[in-house]
Amino acid sequence: MKRYTSLMLTAMLAGPSAFASLNLDFRTDLRSQTYNTDAATDNTNYFNVKTGRLDYQGKMSEDMNFRVRAAFNKNATATNNENVQTAVEYAYVTNKMTDALALTVGRYNSDVGGFEGMTSGADLYMTSAGYLGLASSNLATVAYSSTTSATNIASSSKYLYITGARLAYKFMDTHEVALQIANPIVTSATTRLTTGLVVKGSCMDKSLNYVVNYLSAGAATAAPGKDENVNLIGAGVTYLFANNLIGTDMLMNQYKRNPTATTSATEKSTTNNVTYAYKGLETITPMLKYSQTVESPDSATSANKTTTTGMSAVAEYQPKKDQMVRYHVAYSQLSDKTDSVSATPSQTEILVGMRFNGDFLK
């Protein structure tokens, strides 16, 4: 974190040409989680710093901009494959080569996971198992105890931040196609580069938005001598009409592994999300979400199919439209069902919290 702070202060002192904004995004929640008997997990209540970020971004010239963002609720000592602290989420420069073509180099967002992945973590409450993996619920120890689960290894969030190069072409003003190539996700035995394609845009005066992504990467758990990989496909659509915002995502994640030197297995995880928000009230935004993730193990294994289902209701309250503070309350339920297993563990969570999001330098 010291290295990040020094870099940020140096950039700020470089002069007015480098100045843009220094943003603090902070969200904290009080969470109450209860479990049924099948979950075999103690009920718990705790405060949680959901999001804590310092975000410095700006322009060096008309065709060159930069962004550096560090999360102080993440590990600041561990490093990724580039020897960059895992707390550093963004560290990139974008060169606008032409009006339509832009090259980004550094550490950036891969746009995996549909609109769930493109939504700020400060605006997420219940996340799907396909996106967040085992961290999406304490039920994970029951439902996905196997480390070979695609929901574990190929969860979209593991591949959200990558370091490499991205070439984006913008067409028809509101549409973009981007090719990207990046380093392996972690320092493991894999040497497979991460490659991806993203197509996104909007139409109908930006009331209809879409994103389609594909990403292929070496698996984060690859053992020496094994070329194990993941393939992530995501598609999402949102549509705003008469203050009603509806959205849907489909995530199809695949984990190809080598149990032995002569055998292979393919584990699959499919997620469907449906979201709704009403935007017609001045200070309150009510939201609903339904999510289902189906884990389909390789037919050659003895594992059973597992389905995780989640539902949530959220109300956000912002006293004034341009105010930096927002309050929220959320209720969610998650349950797991594994074929041929009678137990159906479930979790109920109620959280209340606050988000602060503002520019220091305004």
BALUM-66166 format. One record per residue (C-alpha): chain; x, y, z. Coordinates in pm, whole numbers. Layout:
residues N
site chaine: A, u: X, v: Y, w: Z $
...
This chain:
residues 362
site chaine: A, u: 0, v: 0, w: 0 $
site chaine: A, u: 297, v: 234, w: 63 $
site chaine: A, u: 405, v: 197, w: -299 $
site chaine: A, u: 56, v: 284, w: -420 $
site chaine: A, u: 34, v: 591, w: -192 $
site chaine: A, u: 372, v: 719, w: -312 $
site chaine: A, u: 271, v: 674, w: -676 $
site chaine: A, u: -55, v: 857, w: -622 $
site chaine: A, u: 104, v: 1153, w: -442 $
site chaine: A, u: 372, v: 1181, w: -709 $
site chaine: A, u: 109, v: 1198, w: -981 $
site chaine: A, u: -89, v: 1460, w: -789 $
site chaine: A, u: 217, v: 1681, w: -752 $
site chaine: A, u: 309, v: 1651, w: -1119 $
site chaine: A, u: 105, v: 1959, w: -1205 $
site chaine: A, u: -238, v: 2071, w: -1317 $
site chaine: A, u: -209, v: 1882, w: -1648 $
site chaine: A, u: -223, v: 1551, w: -1463 $
site chaine: A, u: -499, v: 1647, w: -1222 $
site chaine: A, u: -849, v: 1504, w: -1248 $
site chaine: A, u: -1014, v: 1346, w: -946 $
site chaine: A, u: -930, v: 1155, w: -629 $
site chaine: A, u: -1235, v: 960, w: -522 $
site chaine: A, u: -1314, v: 776, w: -197 $
site chaine: A, u: -1570, v: 496, w: -230 $
site chaine: A, u: -1653, v: 345, w: 108 $
site chaine: A, u: -1938, v: 113, w: 206 $
site chaine: A, u: -1988, v: -58, w: 540 $
site chaine: A, u: -2269, v: -294, w: 647 $
site chaine: A, u: -2407, v: -455, w: 960 $
site chaine: A, u: -2496, v: -811, w: 860 $
site chaine: A, u: -2717, v: -1062, w: 1037 $
site chaine: A, u: -2701, v: -1417, w: 898 $
site chaine: A, u: -2913, v: -1710, w: 1012 $
site chaine: A, u: -2900, v: -2071, w: 893 $
site chaine: A, u: -3127, v: -2372, w: 898 $
site chaine: A, u: -3034, v: -2701, w: 1062 $
site chaine: A, u: -2906, v: -2857, w: 740 $
site chaine: A, u: -2647, v: -2582, w: 699 $
site chaine: A, u: -2482, v: -2683, w: 1029 $
site chaine: A, u: -2346, v: -2329, w: 1062 $
site chaine: A, u: -2375, v: -2091, w: 1357 $
site chaine: A, u: -2583, v: -1776, w: 1319 $
site chaine: A, u: -2372, v: -1462, w: 1313 $
site chaine: A, u: -2387, v: -1082, w: 1333 $
site chaine: A, u: -2098, v: -859, w: 1229 $
site chaine: A, u: -1989, v: -532, w: 1071 $
site chaine: A, u: -1831, v: -563, w: 728 $
site chaine: A, u: -1638, v: -315, w: 512 $
site chaine: A, u: -1789, v: -419, w: 181 $
site chaine: A, u: -1603, v: -162, w: -30 $
site chaine: A, u: -1307, v: 62, w: 45 $
site chaine: A, u: -1135, v: 224, w: -251 $
site chaine: A, u: -916, v: 521, w: -338 $
site chaine: A, u: -953, v: 601, w: -707 $
site chaine: A, u: -727, v: 850, w: -888 $
site chaine: A, u: -795, v: 914, w: -1255 $
site chaine: A, u: -751, v: 1186, w: -1510 $
site chaine: A, u: -608, v: 1304, w: -1842 $
site chaine: A, u: -246, v: 1374, w: -1929 $
site chaine: A, u: -354, v: 1506, w: -2269 $
site chaine: A, u: -654, v: 1499, w: -2501 $
site chaine: A, u: -567, v: 1151, w: -2622 $
site chaine: A, u: -407, v: 1002, w: -2308 $
site chaine: A, u: -577, v: 921, w: -1977 $
site chaine: A, u: -487, v: 711, w: -1675 $
site chaine: A, u: -642, v: 544, w: -1373 $
site chaine: A, u: -506, v: 396, w: -1050 $
site chaine: A, u: -740, v: 241, w: -792 $
site chaine: A, u: -650, v: 62, w: -469 $
site chaine: A, u: -884, v: -124, w: -236 $
site chaine: A, u: -793, v: -90, w: 130 $
site chaine: A, u: -1025, v: -376, w: 227 $
site chaine: A, u: -808, v: -621, w: 30 $
site chaine: A, u: -470, v: -778, w: 101 $
site chaine: A, u: -197, v: -518, w: 50 $
site chaine: A, u: 96, v: -759, w: 96 $
site chaine: A, u: 5, v: -1046, w: -137 $
site chaine: A, u: 105, v: -1004, w: -500 $
site chaine: A, u: -35, v: -1131, w: -827 $
site chaine: A, u: 150, v: -1257, w: -1135 $
site chaine: A, u: 287, v: -909, w: -1211 $
site chaine: A, u: 427, v: -860, w: -859 $
site chaine: A, u: 159, v: -596, w: -804 $
site chaine: A, u: -30, v: -593, w: -476 $
site chaine: A, u: -366, v: -765, w: -510 $
site chaine: A, u: -517, v: -455, w: -348 $
site chaine: A, u: -441, v: -264, w: -670 $
site chaine: A, u: -745, v: -313, w: -891 $
site chaine: A, u: -664, v: -60, w: -1165 $
site chaine: A, u: -331, v: 71, w: -1289 $
site chaine: A, u: -357, v: 153, w: -1657 $
site chaine: A, u: -304, v: 410, w: -1930 $
site chaine: A, u: -536, v: 449, w: -2231 $
site chaine: A, u: -420, v: 602, w: -2557 $
site chaine: A, u: -696, v: 722, w: -2791 $
site chaine: A, u: -523, v: 639, w: -3118 $
site chaine: A, u: -810, v: 761, w: -3340 $
site chaine: A, u: -1167, v: 874, w: -3281 $
site chaine: A, u: -1272, v: 509, w: -3293 $
site chaine: A, u: -968, v: 315, w: -3170 $
site chaine: A, u: -823, v: 308, w: -2817 $
site chaine: A, u: -541, v: 103, w: -2666 $
site chaine: A, u: -533, v: 30, w: -2291 $
site chaine: A, u: -219, v: -111, w: -2126 $
site chaine: A, u: -185, v: -211, w: -1761 $
site chaine: A, u: -421, v: -359, w: -1506 $
site chaine: A, u: -789, v: -317, w: -1591 $
site chaine: A, u: -1137, v: -474, w: -1576 $
site chaine: A, u: -1194, v: -766, w: -1814 $
site chaine: A, u: -1574, v: -707, w: -1826 $
site chaine: A, u: -1654, v: -1072, w: -1744 $
site chaine: A, u: -1971, v: -1173, w: -1562 $
site chaine: A, u: -2235, v: -981, w: -1758 $
site chaine: A, u: -2388, v: -675, w: -1592 $
site chaine: A, u: -2335, v: -835, w: -1251 $
site chaine: A, u: -1962, v: -818, w: -1317 $
site chaine: A, u: -1978, v: -466, w: -1460 $
site chaine: A, u: -2168, v: -333, w: -1156 $
site chaine: A, u: -1960, v: -170, w: -882 $
site chaine: A, u: -1917, v: -391, w: -577 $
site chaine: A, u: -2061, v: -105, w: -371 $
site chaine: A, u: -2391, v: -154, w: -556 $
site chaine: A, u: -2406, v: -533, w: -521 $
site chaine: A, u: -2592, v: -703, w: -238 $
site chaine: A, u: -2671, v: -1069, w: -308 $
site chaine: A, u: -2426, v: -1199, w: -569 $
site chaine: A, u: -2466, v: -1516, w: -771 $
site chaine: A, u: -2257, v: -1824, w: -697 $
site chaine: A, u: -2145, v: -1828, w: -1061 $
site chaine: A, u: -1999, v: -1480, w: -1029 $
site chaine: A, u: -1852, v: -1473, w: -679 $
site chaine: A, u: -1795, v: -1846, w: -629 $
site chaine: A, u: -1759, v: -1988, w: -281 $
site chaine: A, u: -1742, v: -1641, w: -129 $
site chaine: A, u: -2102, v: -1577, w: -228 $
site chaine: A, u: -2231, v: -1766, w: 75 $
site chaine: A, u: -2118, v: -1945, w: 389 $
site chaine: A, u: -2318, v: -2234, w: 247 $
site chaine: A, u: -2021, v: -2297, w: 22 $
site chaine: A, u: -1867, v: -2540, w: 270 $
site chaine: A, u: -2176, v: -2754, w: 231 $
site chaine: A, u: -2256, v: -2722, w: -139 $
site chaine: A, u: -1915, v: -2686, w: -301 $
site chaine: A, u: -1669, v: -2861, w: -75 $
site chaine: A, u: -1485, v: -2998, w: -379 $
site chaine: A, u: -1198, v: -2781, w: -498 $
site chaine: A, u: -1266, v: -2907, w: -851 $
site chaine: A, u: -1608, v: -2743, w: -863 $
site chaine: A, u: -1649, v: -2512, w: -1163 $
site chaine: A, u: -1842, v: -2277, w: -936 $
site chaine: A, u: -1525, v: -2255, w: -728 $
site chaine: A, u: -1247, v: -2249, w: -988 $
site chaine: A, u: -1427, v: -2075, w: -1276 $
site chaine: A, u: -1622, v: -1809, w: -1087 $
site chaine: A, u: -1616, v: -1490, w: -1293 $
site chaine: A, u: -1484, v: -1263, w: -1016 $
site chaine: A, u: -1151, v: -1448, w: -1004 $
site chaine: A, u: -1080, v: -1321, w: -1354 $
site chaine: A, u: -1226, v: -971, w: -1320 $
site chaine: A, u: -897, v: -779, w: -1295 $
site chaine: A, u: -627, v: -870, w: -1547 $
site chaine: A, u: -296, v: -719, w: -1656 $
site chaine: A, u: -223, v: -689, w: -2025 $
site chaine: A, u: -341, v: -496, w: -2330 $
site chaine: A, u: -689, v: -418, w: -2461 $
site chaine: A, u: -768, v: -280, w: -2806 $
site chaine: A, u: -1119, v: -133, w: -2833 $
site chaine: A, u: -1297, v: -20, w: -3147 $
site chaine: A, u: -1600, v: 206, w: -3113 $
site chaine: A, u: -1861, v: 215, w: -3385 $
site chaine: A, u: -2200, v: 378, w: -3439 $
site chaine: A, u: -2124, v: 607, w: -3139 $
site chaine: A, u: -2260, v: 374, w: -2868 $
site chaine: A, u: -2118, v: 29, w: -2955 $
site chaine: A, u: -1776, v: -119, w: -2885 $
site chaine: A, u: -1584, v: -437, w: -2959 $
site chaine: A, u: -1262, v: -507, w: -2767 $
site chaine: A, u: -988, v: -767, w: -2796 $
site chaine: A, u: -767, v: -833, w: -2495 $
site chaine: A, u: -463, v: -1041, w: -2407 $
site chaine: A, u: -322, v: -1060, w: -2057 $
site chaine: A, u: -99, v: -1250, w: -1818 $
site chaine: A, u: -204, v: -1569, w: -1643 $
site chaine: A, u: -419, v: -1483, w: -1342 $
site chaine: A, u: -179, v: -1605, w: -1072 $
site chaine: A, u: 175, v: -1732, w: -1031 $
site chaine: A, u: 93, v: -2100, w: -1074 $
site chaine: A, u: 222, v: -2366, w: -1308 $
site chaine: A, u: 8, v: -2237, w: -1593 $
site chaine: A, u: 176, v: -2038, w: -1870 $
site chaine: A, u: -140, v: -1995, w: -2075 $
site chaine: A, u: -205, v: -1630, w: -2156 $
site chaine: A, u: -550, v: -1489, w: -2086 $
site chaine: A, u: -738, v: -1394, w: -2403 $
site chaine: A, u: -1080, v: -1238, w: -2440 $
site chaine: A, u: -1340, v: -1064, w: -2652 $
site chaine: A, u: -1601, v: -814, w: -2532 $
site chaine: A, u: -1887, v: -661, w: -2730 $
site chaine: A, u: -2105, v: -403, w: -2555 $
site chaine: A, u: -2319, v: -104, w: -2631 $
site chaine: A, u: -2656, v: 66, w: -2613 $
site chaine: A, u: -2940, v: 175, w: -2840 $
site chaine: A, u: -3288, v: 330, w: -2821 $
site chaine: A, u: -3145, v: 646, w: -2659 $
site chaine: A, u: -2942, v: 427, w: -2421 $
site chaine: A, u: -3254, v: 269, w: -2272 $
site chaine: A, u: -3143, v: -74, w: -2402 $
site chaine: A, u: -2794, v: -189, w: -2304 $
site chaine: A, u: -2614, v: -514, w: -2378 $
site chaine: A, u: -2283, v: -691, w: -2314 $
site chaine: A, u: -2139, v: -1019, w: -2442 $
site chaine: A, u: -1802, v: -1146, w: -2324 $
site chaine: A, u: -1572, v: -1443, w: -2376 $
site chaine: A, u: -1255, v: -1509, w: -2178 $
site chaine: A, u: -1015, v: -1804, w: -2177 $
site chaine: A, u: -746, v: -1838, w: -1912 $
site chaine: A, u: -522, v: -2085, w: -1737 $
site chaine: A, u: -690, v: -2214, w: -1422 $
site chaine: A, u: -574, v: -2050, w: -1101 $
site chaine: A, u: -518, v: -2393, w: -945 $
site chaine: A, u: -318, v: -2556, w: -1226 $
site chaine: A, u: -62, v: -2801, w: -1090 $
site chaine: A, u: 288, v: -2847, w: -1236 $
site chaine: A, u: 277, v: -3027, w: -1569 $
site chaine: A, u: -99, v: -2983, w: -1613 $
site chaine: A, u: -253, v: -2749, w: -1869 $
site chaine: A, u: -583, v: -2678, w: -1694 $
site chaine: A, u: -797, v: -2389, w: -1810 $
site chaine: A, u: -1125, v: -2206, w: -1772 $
site chaine: A, u: -1359, v: -2061, w: -2034 $
site chaine: A, u: -1604, v: -1789, w: -1930 $
site chaine: A, u: -1897, v: -1679, w: -2145 $
site chaine: A, u: -2136, v: -1409, w: -2029 $
site chaine: A, u: -2426, v: -1219, w: -2182 $
site chaine: A, u: -2647, v: -952, w: -2030 $
site chaine: A, u: -2923, v: -709, w: -2124 $
site chaine: A, u: -3085, v: -419, w: -1937 $
site chaine: A, u: -3390, v: -221, w: -2048 $
site chaine: A, u: -3527, v: 101, w: -1897 $
site chaine: A, u: -3889, v: 194, w: -1964 $
site chaine: A, u: -4123, v: 424, w: -1770 $
site chaine: A, u: -3880, v: 431, w: -1471 $
site chaine: A, u: -3867, v: 51, w: -1463 $
site chaine: A, u: -3522, v: -105, w: -1509 $
site chaine: A, u: -3517, v: -477, w: -1581 $
site chaine: A, u: -3208, v: -686, w: -1647 $
site chaine: A, u: -3096, v: -1040, w: -1712 $
site chaine: A, u: -2757, v: -1214, w: -1719 $
site chaine: A, u: -2649, v: -1560, w: -1827 $
site chaine: A, u: -2305, v: -1689, w: -1726 $
site chaine: A, u: -2170, v: -2013, w: -1871 $
site chaine: A, u: -1842, v: -2099, w: -1701 $
site chaine: A, u: -1634, v: -2408, w: -1772 $
site chaine: A, u: -1337, v: -2564, w: -1596 $
site chaine: A, u: -1128, v: -2820, w: -1786 $
site chaine: A, u: -900, v: -3017, w: -1559 $
site chaine: A, u: -667, v: -3317, w: -1566 $
site chaine: A, u: -733, v: -3547, w: -1270 $
site chaine: A, u: -442, v: -3766, w: -1382 $
site chaine: A, u: -176, v: -3752, w: -1651 $
site chaine: A, u: -395, v: -3952, w: -1888 $
site chaine: A, u: -748, v: -3834, w: -1804 $
site chaine: A, u: -942, v: -3511, w: -1834 $
site chaine: A, u: -1272, v: -3380, w: -1699 $
site chaine: A, u: -1492, v: -3081, w: -1778 $
site chaine: A, u: -1694, v: -2919, w: -1501 $
site chaine: A, u: -1964, v: -2664, w: -1592 $
site chaine: A, u: -2143, v: -2388, w: -1403 $
site chaine: A, u: -2446, v: -2207, w: -1551 $
site chaine: A, u: -2597, v: -1897, w: -1388 $
site chaine: A, u: -2915, v: -1705, w: -1467 $
site chaine: A, u: -2990, v: -1369, w: -1301 $
site chaine: A, u: -3302, v: -1154, w: -1327 $
site chaine: A, u: -3307, v: -804, w: -1174 $
site chaine: A, u: -3559, v: -523, w: -1134 $
site chaine: A, u: -3533, v: -166, w: -1003 $
site chaine: A, u: -3784, v: 118, w: -992 $
site chaine: A, u: -3625, v: 456, w: -1069 $
site chaine: A, u: -3932, v: 680, w: -1038 $
site chaine: A, u: -3897, v: 787, w: -674 $
site chaine: A, u: -3692, v: 1088, w: -574 $
site chaine: A, u: -3499, v: 948, w: -278 $
site chaine: A, u: -3573, v: 573, w: -262 $
site chaine: A, u: -3485, v: 300, w: -511 $
site chaine: A, u: -3642, v: -45, w: -451 $
site chaine: A, u: -3474, v: -345, w: -617 $
site chaine: A, u: -3538, v: -718, w: -658 $
site chaine: A, u: -3309, v: -998, w: -776 $
site chaine: A, u: -3345, v: -1369, w: -852 $
site chaine: A, u: -3041, v: -1588, w: -918 $
site chaine: A, u: -2987, v: -1956, w: -991 $
site chaine: A, u: -2654, v: -2134, w: -1044 $
site chaine: A, u: -2642, v: -2497, w: -1158 $
site chaine: A, u: -2318, v: -2692, w: -1113 $
site chaine: A, u: -2289, v: -2977, w: -1364 $
site chaine: A, u: -1995, v: -3207, w: -1286 $
site chaine: A, u: -1823, v: -3412, w: -1554 $
site chaine: A, u: -2016, v: -3732, w: -1631 $
site chaine: A, u: -1704, v: -3934, w: -1561 $
site chaine: A, u: -1701, v: -3825, w: -1197 $
site chaine: A, u: -1926, v: -3939, w: -918 $
site chaine: A, u: -2025, v: -3586, w: -814 $
site chaine: A, u: -2390, v: -3480, w: -821 $
site chaine: A, u: -2546, v: -3171, w: -974 $
site chaine: A, u: -2589, v: -2885, w: -727 $
site chaine: A, u: -2829, v: -2592, w: -763 $
site chaine: A, u: -2791, v: -2268, w: -568 $
site chaine: A, u: -3097, v: -2041, w: -568 $
site chaine: A, u: -3105, v: -1688, w: -430 $
site chaine: A, u: -3362, v: -1409, w: -393 $
site chaine: A, u: -3315, v: -1058, w: -256 $
site chaine: A, u: -3506, v: -736, w: -194 $
site chaine: A, u: -3322, v: -405, w: -146 $
site chaine: A, u: -3416, v: -45, w: -71 $
site chaine: A, u: -3162, v: 233, w: -121 $
site chaine: A, u: -3220, v: 577, w: 32 $
site chaine: A, u: -3033, v: 887, w: -83 $
site chaine: A, u: -3153, v: 1200, w: 105 $
site chaine: A, u: -3050, v: 1429, w: -182 $
site chaine: A, u: -2983, v: 1334, w: -542 $
site chaine: A, u: -2638, v: 1493, w: -554 $
site chaine: A, u: -2540, v: 1392, w: -200 $
site chaine: A, u: -2234, v: 1172, w: -146 $
site chaine: A, u: -2404, v: 951, w: 117 $
site chaine: A, u: -2649, v: 666, w: 54 $
site chaine: A, u: -2818, v: 431, w: 300 $
site chaine: A, u: -2950, v: 84, w: 224 $
site chaine: A, u: -3129, v: -216, w: 372 $
site chaine: A, u: -3135, v: -559, w: 209 $
site chaine: A, u: -3297, v: -897, w: 269 $
site chaine: A, u: -3177, v: -1212, w: 93 $
site chaine: A, u: -3219, v: -1587, w: 100 $
site chaine: A, u: -2987, v: -1850, w: -45 $
site chaine: A, u: -3043, v: -2225, w: -59 $
site chaine: A, u: -2850, v: -2521, w: -200 $
site chaine: A, u: -2988, v: -2847, w: -334 $
site chaine: A, u: -2766, v: -3136, w: -440 $
site chaine: A, u: -2908, v: -3433, w: -630 $
site chaine: A, u: -2937, v: -3751, w: -423 $
site chaine: A, u: -2875, v: -3554, w: -102 $
site chaine: A, u: -3166, v: -3497, w: 135 $
site chaine: A, u: -3017, v: -3194, w: 315 $
site chaine: A, u: -3112, v: -2850, w: 179 $
site chaine: A, u: -2897, v: -2592, w: 358 $
site chaine: A, u: -3020, v: -2232, w: 348 $
site chaine: A, u: -2907, v: -1890, w: 464 $
site chaine: A, u: -3111, v: -1579, w: 540 $
site chaine: A, u: -2935, v: -1244, w: 560 $
site chaine: A, u: -3049, v: -898, w: 663 $
site chaine: A, u: -2806, v: -610, w: 623 $
site chaine: A, u: -2821, v: -236, w: 681 $
site chaine: A, u: -2545, v: -3, w: 576 $
site chaine: A, u: -2414, v: 319, w: 430 $
site chaine: A, u: -2209, v: 414, w: 127 $
site chaine: A, u: -1997, v: 728, w: 88 $
site chaine: A, u: -1877, v: 811, w: -261 $
site chaine: A, u: -1713, v: 1148, w: -322 $
site chaine: A, u: -1424, v: 1338, w: -478 $
site chaine: A, u: -1169, v: 1476, w: -228 $
site chaine: A, u: -1043, v: 1740, w: -461 $
site chaine: A, u: -1365, v: 1915, w: -566 $
